[in-house]
Amino acid sequence: MREKDFYTTKELTKILGISKQSVLKRIGRGNIKAVKTGRDYIVFKKDIDLNKLKADIQ
């Protein structure tokens, strides 16, 4: 099975160690580029630098 090329907001909460509300706030502010899918968002891996985001949160 092929690895997917995006994260869900739920996956980002686990990876970043923050609440879903915090992820959604960052999406709303434009800190995280995301695409709305139904009631949720997905974040393409190519559009996010996890290391930089983790550093910003600390």
PDB file of N, CA, C and O in Angstrom:
ATOM      1  N   MET A   1       0.829  -1.193   0.000  1.00  0.00           N
ATOM      2  CA  MET A   1       0.000   0.000   0.000  1.00  0.00           C
ATOM      3  C   MET A   1       0.873   1.255   0.000  1.00  0.00           C
ATOM      4  O   MET A   1       1.869   1.337   0.719  1.00  0.00           O
ATOM      5  N   ARG A   2       0.486   2.210  -0.804  1.00  0.00           N
ATOM      6  CA  ARG A   2       1.238   3.449  -0.956  1.00  0.00           C
ATOM      7  C   ARG A   2       0.990   4.396   0.217  1.00  0.00           C
ATOM      8  O   ARG A   2      -0.129   4.496   0.721  1.00  0.00           O
ATOM      9  N   GLU A   3       2.037   5.083   0.642  1.00  0.00           N
ATOM     10  CA  GLU A   3       1.896   6.072   1.713  1.00  0.00           C
ATOM     11  C   GLU A   3       1.183   7.296   1.159  1.00  0.00           C
ATOM     12  O   GLU A   3       1.478   7.745   0.051  1.00  0.00           O
ATOM     13  N   LYS A   4       0.248   7.834   1.929  1.00  0.00           N
ATOM     14  CA  LYS A   4      -0.489   9.006   1.457  1.00  0.00           C
ATOM     15  C   LYS A   4       0.376  10.258   1.555  1.00  0.00           C
ATOM     16  O   LYS A   4       1.332  10.310   2.328  1.00  0.00           O
ATOM     17  N   ASP A   5       0.029  11.247   0.768  1.00  0.00           N
ATOM     18  CA  ASP A   5       0.855  12.456   0.690  1.00  0.00           C
ATOM     19  C   ASP A   5       0.263  13.639   1.462  1.00  0.00           C
ATOM     20  O   ASP A   5       0.547  14.794   1.147  1.00  0.00           O
ATOM     21  N   PHE A   6      -0.561  13.346   2.471  1.00  0.00           N
ATOM     22  CA  PHE A   6      -1.157  14.405   3.281  1.00  0.00           C
ATOM     23  C   PHE A   6      -1.359  13.941   4.713  1.00  0.00           C
ATOM     24  O   PHE A   6      -1.293  12.748   5.013  1.00  0.00           O
ATOM     25  N   TYR A   7      -1.608  14.913   5.600  1.00  0.00           N
ATOM     26  CA  TYR A   7      -1.957  14.643   6.995  1.00  0.00           C
ATOM     27  C   TYR A   7      -3.381  15.131   7.234  1.00  0.00           C
ATOM     28  O   TYR A   7      -3.821  16.098   6.613  1.00  0.00           O
ATOM     29  N   THR A   8      -4.093  14.468   8.126  1.00  0.00           N
ATOM     30  CA  THR A   8      -5.379  14.979   8.593  1.00  0.00           C
ATOM     31  C   THR A   8      -5.105  15.878   9.792  1.00  0.00           C
ATOM     32  O   THR A   8      -4.003  15.870  10.341  1.00  0.00           O
ATOM     33  N   THR A   9      -6.098  16.644  10.194  1.00  0.00           N
ATOM     34  CA  THR A   9      -5.902  17.485  11.381  1.00  0.00           C
ATOM     35  C   THR A   9      -5.658  16.603  12.605  1.00  0.00           C
ATOM     36  O   THR A   9      -4.872  16.962  13.482  1.00  0.00           O
ATOM     37  N   LYS A  10      -6.318  15.468  12.667  1.00  0.00           N
ATOM     38  CA  LYS A  10      -6.135  14.553  13.798  1.00  0.00           C
ATOM     39  C   LYS A  10      -4.686  14.048  13.864  1.00  0.00           C
ATOM     40  O   LYS A  10      -4.095  13.972  14.941  1.00  0.00           O
ATOM     41  N   GLU A  11      -4.128  13.708  12.702  1.00  0.00           N
ATOM     42  CA  GLU A  11      -2.731  13.253  12.665  1.00  0.00           C
ATOM     43  C   GLU A  11      -1.780  14.372  13.101  1.00  0.00           C
ATOM     44  O   GLU A  11      -0.808  14.122  13.814  1.00  0.00           O
ATOM     45  N   LEU A  12      -2.065  15.602  12.671  1.00  0.00           N
ATOM     46  CA  LEU A  12      -1.209  16.728  13.052  1.00  0.00           C
ATOM     47  C   LEU A  12      -1.260  16.989  14.550  1.00  0.00           C
ATOM     48  O   LEU A  12      -0.249  17.362  15.146  1.00  0.00           O
ATOM     49  N   THR A  13      -2.428  16.797  15.170  1.00  0.00           N
ATOM     50  CA  THR A  13      -2.506  17.003  16.625  1.00  0.00           C
ATOM     51  C   THR A  13      -1.565  16.054  17.343  1.00  0.00           C
ATOM     52  O   THR A  13      -0.918  16.445  18.314  1.00  0.00           O
ATOM     53  N   LYS A  14      -1.479  14.813  16.881  1.00  0.00           N
ATOM     54  CA  LYS A  14      -0.585  13.823  17.502  1.00  0.00           C
ATOM     55  C   LYS A  14       0.880  14.150  17.221  1.00  0.00           C
ATOM     56  O   LYS A  14       1.716  14.092  18.123  1.00  0.00           O
ATOM     57  N   ILE A  15       1.188  14.493  15.977  1.00  0.00           N
ATOM     58  CA  ILE A  15       2.568  14.779  15.587  1.00  0.00           C
ATOM     59  C   ILE A  15       3.102  16.008  16.325  1.00  0.00           C
ATOM     60  O   ILE A  15       4.233  16.006  16.813  1.00  0.00           O
ATOM     61  N   LEU A  16       2.274  17.064  16.402  1.00  0.00           N
ATOM     62  CA  LEU A  16       2.715  18.333  16.986  1.00  0.00           C
ATOM     63  C   LEU A  16       2.493  18.404  18.496  1.00  0.00           C
ATOM     64  O   LEU A  16       3.073  19.256  19.169  1.00  0.00           O
ATOM     65  N   GLY A  17       1.664  17.519  19.024  1.00  0.00           N
ATOM     66  CA  GLY A  17       1.401  17.523  20.457  1.00  0.00           C
ATOM     67  C   GLY A  17       0.553  18.701  20.912  1.00  0.00           C
ATOM     68  O   GLY A  17       0.712  19.192  22.030  1.00  0.00           O
ATOM     69  N   ILE A  18      -0.349  19.153  20.044  1.00  0.00           N
ATOM     70  CA  ILE A  18      -1.250  20.255  20.392  1.00  0.00           C
ATOM     71  C   ILE A  18      -2.688  19.822  20.124  1.00  0.00           C
ATOM     72  O   ILE A  18      -2.923  18.785  19.503  1.00  0.00           O
ATOM     73  N   SER A  19      -3.640  20.609  20.588  1.00  0.00           N
ATOM     74  CA  SER A  19      -5.054  20.261  20.433  1.00  0.00           C
ATOM     75  C   SER A  19      -5.522  20.510  18.992  1.00  0.00           C
ATOM     76  O   SER A  19      -4.877  21.222  18.222  1.00  0.00           O
ATOM     77  N   LYS A  20      -6.654  19.907  18.658  1.00  0.00           N
ATOM     78  CA  LYS A  20      -7.229  20.120  17.331  1.00  0.00           C
ATOM     79  C   LYS A  20      -7.585  21.593  17.159  1.00  0.00           C
ATOM     80  O   LYS A  20      -7.431  22.153  16.074  1.00  0.00           O
ATOM     81  N   GLN A  21      -8.063  22.217  18.239  1.00  0.00           N
ATOM     82  CA  GLN A  21      -8.409  23.639  18.193  1.00  0.00           C
ATOM     83  C   GLN A  21      -7.185  24.481  17.824  1.00  0.00           C
ATOM     84  O   GLN A  21      -7.294  25.437  17.055  1.00  0.00           O
ATOM     85  N   SER A  22      -6.023  24.124  18.373  1.00  0.00           N
ATOM     86  CA  SER A  22      -4.785  24.850  18.051  1.00  0.00           C
ATOM     87  C   SER A  22      -4.390  24.664  16.594  1.00  0.00           C
ATOM     88  O   SER A  22      -3.943  25.605  15.939  1.00  0.00           O
ATOM     89  N   VAL A  23      -4.557  23.444  16.089  1.00  0.00           N
ATOM     90  CA  VAL A  23      -4.268  23.187  14.670  1.00  0.00           C
ATOM     91  C   VAL A  23      -5.205  24.028  13.805  1.00  0.00           C
ATOM     92  O   VAL A  23      -4.764  24.651  12.839  1.00  0.00           O
ATOM     93  N   LEU A  24      -6.485  24.048  14.144  1.00  0.00           N
ATOM     94  CA  LEU A  24      -7.464  24.815  13.358  1.00  0.00           C
ATOM     95  C   LEU A  24      -7.185  26.318  13.416  1.00  0.00           C
ATOM     96  O   LEU A  24      -7.385  27.019  12.423  1.00  0.00           O
ATOM     97  N   LYS A  25      -6.726  26.819  14.565  1.00  0.00           N
ATOM     98  CA  LYS A  25      -6.361  28.242  14.680  1.00  0.00           C
ATOM     99  C   LYS A  25      -5.197  28.562  13.750  1.00  0.00           C
ATOM    100  O   LYS A  25      -5.202  29.582  13.061  1.00  0.00           O
ATOM    101  N   ARG A  26      -4.204  27.683  13.737  1.00  0.00           N
ATOM    102  CA  ARG A  26      -3.040  27.910  12.862  1.00  0.00           C
ATOM    103  C   ARG A  26      -3.440  27.858  11.387  1.00  0.00           C
ATOM    104  O   ARG A  26      -2.905  28.607  10.570  1.00  0.00           O
ATOM    105  N   ILE A  27      -4.369  26.987  11.052  1.00  0.00           N
ATOM    106  CA  ILE A  27      -4.884  26.933   9.679  1.00  0.00           C
ATOM    107  C   ILE A  27      -5.603  28.242   9.362  1.00  0.00           C
ATOM    108  O   ILE A  27      -5.396  28.829   8.300  1.00  0.00           O
ATOM    109  N   GLY A  28      -6.440  28.692  10.278  1.00  0.00           N
ATOM    110  CA  GLY A  28      -7.187  29.935  10.091  1.00  0.00           C
ATOM    111  C   GLY A  28      -6.298  31.148   9.921  1.00  0.00           C
ATOM    112  O   GLY A  28      -6.610  32.049   9.142  1.00  0.00           O
ATOM    113  N   ARG A  29      -5.182  31.176  10.655  1.00  0.00           N
ATOM    114  CA  ARG A  29      -4.227  32.293  10.574  1.00  0.00           C
ATOM    115  C   ARG A  29      -3.347  32.207   9.339  1.00  0.00           C
ATOM    116  O   ARG A  29      -2.691  33.180   8.965  1.00  0.00           O
ATOM    117  N   GLY A  30      -3.335  31.036   8.706  1.00  0.00           N
ATOM    118  CA  GLY A  30      -2.481  30.871   7.535  1.00  0.00           C
ATOM    119  C   GLY A  30      -1.108  30.310   7.854  1.00  0.00           C
ATOM    120  O   GLY A  30      -0.266  30.190   6.964  1.00  0.00           O
ATOM    121  N   ASN A  31      -0.868  29.961   9.130  1.00  0.00           N
ATOM    122  CA  ASN A  31       0.425  29.374   9.499  1.00  0.00           C
ATOM    123  C   ASN A  31       0.572  27.965   8.919  1.00  0.00           C
ATOM    124  O   ASN A  31       1.682  27.508   8.645  1.00  0.00           O
ATOM    125  N   ILE A  32      -0.552  27.293   8.737  1.00  0.00           N
ATOM    126  CA  ILE A  32      -0.566  25.969   8.134  1.00  0.00           C
ATOM    127  C   ILE A  32      -1.457  26.042   6.911  1.00  0.00           C
ATOM    128  O   ILE A  32      -2.632  26.398   7.010  1.00  0.00           O
ATOM    129  N   LYS A  33      -0.896  25.703   5.752  1.00  0.00           N
ATOM    130  CA  LYS A  33      -1.672  25.705   4.510  1.00  0.00           C
ATOM    131  C   LYS A  33      -2.466  24.406   4.446  1.00  0.00           C
ATOM    132  O   LYS A  33      -1.893  23.318   4.496  1.00  0.00           O
ATOM    133  N   ALA A  34      -3.792  24.522   4.336  1.00  0.00           N
ATOM    134  CA  ALA A  34      -4.646  23.343   4.355  1.00  0.00           C
ATOM    135  C   ALA A  34      -5.753  23.460   3.308  1.00  0.00           C
ATOM    136  O   ALA A  34      -6.051  24.546   2.809  1.00  0.00           O
ATOM    137  N   VAL A  35      -6.350  22.318   2.992  1.00  0.00           N
ATOM    138  CA  VAL A  35      -7.452  22.251   2.042  1.00  0.00           C
ATOM    139  C   VAL A  35      -8.664  21.690   2.776  1.00  0.00           C
ATOM    140  O   VAL A  35      -8.579  20.639   3.412  1.00  0.00           O
ATOM    141  N   LYS A  36      -9.782  22.388   2.689  1.00  0.00           N
ATOM    142  CA  LYS A  36     -11.000  21.935   3.359  1.00  0.00           C
ATOM    143  C   LYS A  36     -11.589  20.754   2.596  1.00  0.00           C
ATOM    144  O   LYS A  36     -11.772  20.808   1.380  1.00  0.00           O
ATOM    145  N   THR A  37     -11.879  19.694   3.333  1.00  0.00           N
ATOM    146  CA  THR A  37     -12.525  18.514   2.754  1.00  0.00           C
ATOM    147  C   THR A  37     -13.722  18.167   3.634  1.00  0.00           C
ATOM    148  O   THR A  37     -13.563  17.584   4.707  1.00  0.00           O
ATOM    149  N   GLY A  38     -14.898  18.520   3.184  1.00  0.00           N
ATOM    150  CA  GLY A  38     -16.085  18.302   4.003  1.00  0.00           C
ATOM    151  C   GLY A  38     -16.034  19.194   5.223  1.00  0.00           C
ATOM    152  O   GLY A  38     -15.954  20.418   5.110  1.00  0.00           O
ATOM    153  N   ARG A  39     -16.082  18.561   6.415  1.00  0.00           N
ATOM    154  CA  ARG A  39     -16.041  19.331   7.664  1.00  0.00           C
ATOM    155  C   ARG A  39     -14.630  19.466   8.217  1.00  0.00           C
ATOM    156  O   ARG A  39     -14.426  20.152   9.219  1.00  0.00           O
ATOM    157  N   ASP A  40     -13.669  18.836   7.597  1.00  0.00           N
ATOM    158  CA  ASP A  40     -12.309  18.817   8.124  1.00  0.00           C
ATOM    159  C   ASP A  40     -11.333  19.382   7.092  1.00  0.00           C
ATOM    160  O   ASP A  40     -11.738  19.865   6.034  1.00  0.00           O
ATOM    161  N   TYR A  41     -10.064  19.315   7.412  1.00  0.00           N
ATOM    162  CA  TYR A  41      -9.001  19.800   6.531  1.00  0.00           C
ATOM    163  C   TYR A  41      -7.966  18.712   6.336  1.00  0.00           C
ATOM    164  O   TYR A  41      -7.804  17.827   7.176  1.00  0.00           O
ATOM    165  N   ILE A  42      -7.264  18.793   5.208  1.00  0.00           N
ATOM    166  CA  ILE A  42      -6.066  17.983   5.018  1.00  0.00           C
ATOM    167  C   ILE A  42      -4.913  18.929   4.706  1.00  0.00           C
ATOM    168  O   ILE A  42      -5.100  20.000   4.128  1.00  0.00           O
ATOM    169  N   VAL A  43      -3.729  18.508   5.098  1.00  0.00           N
ATOM    170  CA  VAL A  43      -2.521  19.304   4.893  1.00  0.00           C
ATOM    171  C   VAL A  43      -1.559  18.450   4.083  1.00  0.00           C
ATOM    172  O   VAL A  43      -1.112  17.398   4.540  1.00  0.00           O
ATOM    173  N   PHE A  44      -1.245  18.907   2.885  1.00  0.00           N
ATOM    174  CA  PHE A  44      -0.330  18.152   2.039  1.00  0.00           C
ATOM    175  C   PHE A  44       1.081  18.219   2.606  1.00  0.00           C
ATOM    176  O   PHE A  44       1.547  19.283   3.014  1.00  0.00           O
ATOM    177  N   LYS A  45       1.751  17.085   2.626  1.00  0.00           N
ATOM    178  CA  LYS A  45       3.101  17.006   3.196  1.00  0.00           C
ATOM    179  C   LYS A  45       4.059  17.978   2.526  1.00  0.00           C
ATOM    180  O   LYS A  45       4.948  18.524   3.178  1.00  0.00           O
ATOM    181  N   LYS A  46       3.883  18.199   1.221  1.00  0.00           N
ATOM    182  CA  LYS A  46       4.775  19.104   0.486  1.00  0.00           C
ATOM    183  C   LYS A  46       4.592  20.568   0.927  1.00  0.00           C
ATOM    184  O   LYS A  46       5.464  21.402   0.687  1.00  0.00           O
ATOM    185  N   ASP A  47       3.455  20.873   1.572  1.00  0.00           N
ATOM    186  CA  ASP A  47       3.146  22.246   1.978  1.00  0.00           C
ATOM    187  C   ASP A  47       3.502  22.557   3.424  1.00  0.00           C
ATOM    188  O   ASP A  47       3.223  23.656   3.903  1.00  0.00           O
ATOM    189  N   ILE A  48       4.114  21.605   4.127  1.00  0.00           N
ATOM    190  CA  ILE A  48       4.346  21.813   5.555  1.00  0.00           C
ATOM    191  C   ILE A  48       5.768  21.395   5.929  1.00  0.00           C
ATOM    192  O   ILE A  48       6.282  20.387   5.445  1.00  0.00           O
ATOM    193  N   ASP A  49       6.391  22.193   6.800  1.00  0.00           N
ATOM    194  CA  ASP A  49       7.704  21.873   7.346  1.00  0.00           C
ATOM    195  C   ASP A  49       7.489  21.538   8.822  1.00  0.00           C
ATOM    196  O   ASP A  49       7.421  22.434   9.663  1.00  0.00           O
ATOM    197  N   LEU A  50       7.383  20.251   9.131  1.00  0.00           N
ATOM    198  CA  LEU A  50       7.073  19.817  10.492  1.00  0.00           C
ATOM    199  C   LEU A  50       8.112  20.283  11.498  1.00  0.00           C
ATOM    200  O   LEU A  50       7.758  20.678  12.609  1.00  0.00           O
ATOM    201  N   ASN A  51       9.377  20.245  11.134  1.00  0.00           N
ATOM    202  CA  ASN A  51      10.439  20.665  12.058  1.00  0.00           C
ATOM    203  C   ASN A  51      10.300  22.136  12.436  1.00  0.00           C
ATOM    204  O   ASN A  51      10.434  22.497  13.605  1.00  0.00           O
ATOM    205  N   LYS A  52      10.033  22.979  11.447  1.00  0.00           N
ATOM    206  CA  LYS A  52       9.865  24.420  11.706  1.00  0.00           C
ATOM    207  C   LYS A  52       8.610  24.645  12.555  1.00  0.00           C
ATOM    208  O   LYS A  52       8.620  25.459  13.479  1.00  0.00           O
ATOM    209  N   LEU A  53       7.542  23.931  12.242  1.00  0.00           N
ATOM    210  CA  LEU A  53       6.292  24.084  12.984  1.00  0.00           C
ATOM    211  C   LEU A  53       6.459  23.640  14.440  1.00  0.00           C
ATOM    212  O   LEU A  53       5.974  24.303  15.356  1.00  0.00           O
ATOM    213  N   LYS A  54       7.140  22.529  14.642  1.00  0.00           N
ATOM    214  CA  LYS A  54       7.403  22.047  16.016  1.00  0.00           C
ATOM    215  C   LYS A  54       8.233  23.067  16.793  1.00  0.00           C
ATOM    216  O   LYS A  54       7.980  23.310  17.973  1.00  0.00           O
ATOM    217  N   ALA A  55       9.222  23.661  16.132  1.00  0.00           N
ATOM    218  CA  ALA A  55      10.071  24.661  16.781  1.00  0.00           C
ATOM    219  C   ALA A  55       9.256  25.896  17.154  1.00  0.00           C
ATOM    220  O   ALA A  55       9.468  26.477  18.219  1.00  0.00           O
ATOM    221  N   ASP A  56       8.331  26.300  16.295  1.00  0.00           N
ATOM    222  CA  ASP A  56       7.483  27.455  16.564  1.00  0.00           C
ATOM    223  C   ASP A  56       6.566  27.216  17.760  1.00  0.00           C
ATOM    224  O   ASP A  56       6.231  28.149  18.490  1.00  0.00           O
ATOM    225  N   ILE A  57       6.166  25.967  17.956  1.00  0.00           N
ATOM    226  CA  ILE A  57       5.240  25.622  19.038  1.00  0.00           C
ATOM    227  C   ILE A  57       5.968  25.605  20.380  1.00  0.00           C
ATOM    228  O   ILE A  57       5.393  25.980  21.401  1.00  0.00           O
ATOM    229  N   GLN A  58       7.223  25.174  20.385  1.00  0.00           N
ATOM    230  CA  GLN A  58       7.981  25.047  21.648  1.00  0.00           C
ATOM    231  C   GLN A  58       8.230  26.359  22.315  1.00  0.00           C
ATOM    232  O   GLN A  58       8.851  26.403  23.378  1.00  0.00           O
TER     233      GLN A  58
END
